[in-house]
């Protein structure tokens, strides 16, 4: 089992939720095992960004974007609501494929980085 840590944006999003919703949303992240990361299947996905391996985990209406740190830590970089990502895709006329989005379009990452500055 992994220790789960949160970046500023992720913690701010998590704190907006009531305690019961937080527990429900965090359960899939806190239940991940090393074998899950080695062989991701829906709702877990893996992709590369600037040579760095990142993961996306769907949990209800939330999307957790995280990286591994060391052997026992998952660091959640962003928590997004499912419709906010779709809205971003639509507004910026980016391809729908998440794989293409995260690997080839820096606008997506600039958008996420802007979220941390709010």
Secondary structure by P-SEA (a helix, b strand, c coil): cbbbbbcaaaaaaaaaccaaaaaaaacccccccccccccccccbbbbbcccbbbbbbbcccbbbbbbbccccbbbbcccccaaaaaaaaaaacccccaaaaacccaaaaaaaaaaaac
